[in-house]
Amino acid sequence: QMPHGHMPLPSFWKMVEDTLQQSGAQLRTFCQTFETVTPSPVTQPLNPAEERKVLSLVSKHGPDKLYQVTSNISGSKDLDLTLQRGQIVALLQSVDTKGNTSRWLVDAGGPRGFVPAGKLQPY
């Protein structure tokens, strides 16, 4: 009952292949457009309290361990932190207790816990 039901099999597969190639080309174009239109995360300005916290984190962990949160994080598991975009944290371990490298252990200037690595950028 499908409109393609009466096509010979080789013609059907050719049509499927052409459709997939066209969709792939559209996806590549979309990805290229998305990458050029979407701005990269920008370093957020700090208020005086955040500045003091950053100085404390630098003195404890060094400047090369500092990361900035690129979007709000809502902790959902035990030991997860809830952080706001722009906050500065210090990296303690680039892996969680189960060896998962997509969750990092950080010091948020008081509380310590896990956050998604993809939501952090070097500060």
C-alpha positions as CSV (number, residue, x, y, z in Angstrom):
1,Q,0.0,0.0,0.0
2,M,3.0,2.3,0.3
3,P,3.7,4.4,-2.8
4,H,7.1,2.6,-3.1
5,G,5.5,-0.9,-2.9
6,H,5.4,-1.3,-6.7
7,M,9.0,-0.3,-7.3
8,P,11.6,-2.9,-8.3
9,L,13.9,-3.6,-5.4
10,P,17.1,-2.1,-7.0
11,S,15.1,1.2,-7.7
12,F,13.8,1.2,-4.1
13,W,17.3,0.9,-2.6
14,K,18.6,3.6,-5.0
15,M,15.8,5.9,-3.8
16,V,16.7,5.1,-0.1
17,E,20.4,5.7,-0.7
18,D,19.7,9.1,-2.5
19,T,17.4,10.2,0.4
20,L,20.0,9.3,3.0
21,Q,22.7,11.2,1.1
22,Q,20.4,14.2,0.8
23,S,19.6,14.1,4.5
24,G,23.3,13.8,5.4
25,A,24.1,16.8,3.2
26,Q,21.4,18.8,5.0
27,L,22.7,17.7,8.4
28,R,26.2,18.8,7.5
29,T,25.0,22.2,6.3
30,F,23.0,22.6,9.5
31,C,26.0,21.7,11.7
32,Q,28.2,24.2,9.8
33,T,25.6,26.9,10.1
34,F,25.1,26.1,13.8
35,E,28.9,26.3,14.5
36,T,29.3,29.7,12.8
37,V,26.1,31.3,14.3
38,T,26.4,30.1,17.9
39,P,28.8,32.2,19.9
40,S,31.3,30.4,22.1
41,P,30.9,30.8,25.8
42,V,32.2,34.1,27.1
43,T,34.0,34.6,30.4
44,Q,31.5,36.2,32.9
45,P,32.5,39.2,35.0
46,L,32.8,38.5,38.7
47,N,31.3,40.3,41.7
48,P,33.5,41.1,44.7
49,A,32.4,38.0,46.7
50,E,33.2,35.8,43.6
51,E,36.5,37.5,43.2
52,R,37.5,36.7,46.8
53,K,36.4,33.1,46.3
54,V,38.6,32.9,43.1
55,L,41.6,34.3,44.9
56,S,41.1,31.6,47.6
57,L,40.7,28.8,45.0
58,V,43.9,30.1,43.3
59,S,45.9,30.0,46.5
60,K,44.7,26.5,47.4
61,H,44.8,24.8,43.9
62,G,46.7,27.1,41.5
63,P,45.5,29.0,38.5
64,D,45.7,26.1,36.1
65,K,43.0,24.2,38.0
66,L,40.3,26.9,37.7
67,Y,37.2,26.4,35.5
68,Q,34.1,28.5,34.8
69,V,30.6,27.1,34.7
70,T,29.3,27.7,31.1
71,S,25.6,27.0,31.9
72,N,23.5,26.4,35.1
73,I,24.0,23.0,36.7
74,S,21.3,21.4,38.7
75,G,22.7,18.5,40.8
76,S,20.5,15.4,40.7
77,K,22.6,12.7,42.3
78,D,24.2,12.4,45.7
79,L,27.4,14.5,45.9
80,D,26.4,16.6,42.8
81,L,26.6,20.3,43.0
82,T,24.1,22.9,41.9
83,L,26.0,25.8,40.3
84,Q,25.1,29.0,38.4
85,R,26.5,30.0,35.0
86,G,29.7,32.0,35.5
87,Q,30.7,30.5,38.8
88,I,34.4,29.6,39.2
89,V,35.4,26.2,40.6
90,A,38.7,24.4,41.0
91,L,39.2,20.9,39.5
92,L,40.1,18.3,42.1
93,Q,39.8,15.2,39.9
94,S,38.8,14.7,36.3
95,V,36.9,11.5,37.1
96,D,34.1,10.4,39.5
97,T,34.3,7.6,42.0
98,K,33.2,5.0,39.4
99,G,35.8,6.1,36.8
100,N,33.4,8.2,34.7
101,T,35.4,11.0,33.1
102,S,32.3,13.0,32.1
103,R,31.7,13.9,35.8
104,W,34.5,15.9,37.6
105,L,35.1,16.5,41.2
106,V,35.4,20.2,41.9
107,D,35.8,22.6,44.8
108,A,33.3,25.4,44.5
109,G,34.9,27.5,47.2
110,G,33.3,25.7,50.1
111,P,31.2,22.8,48.9
112,R,32.9,20.1,47.0
113,G,31.1,17.7,44.6
114,F,30.6,16.4,41.1
115,V,29.6,18.4,38.0
116,P,29.3,17.5,34.3
117,A,32.7,18.1,32.7
118,G,31.0,19.4,29.5
119,K,29.6,22.4,31.4
120,L,33.1,23.7,32.4
121,Q,35.6,25.7,30.5
122,P,39.1,26.6,31.6
123,Y,39.1,30.0,33.3
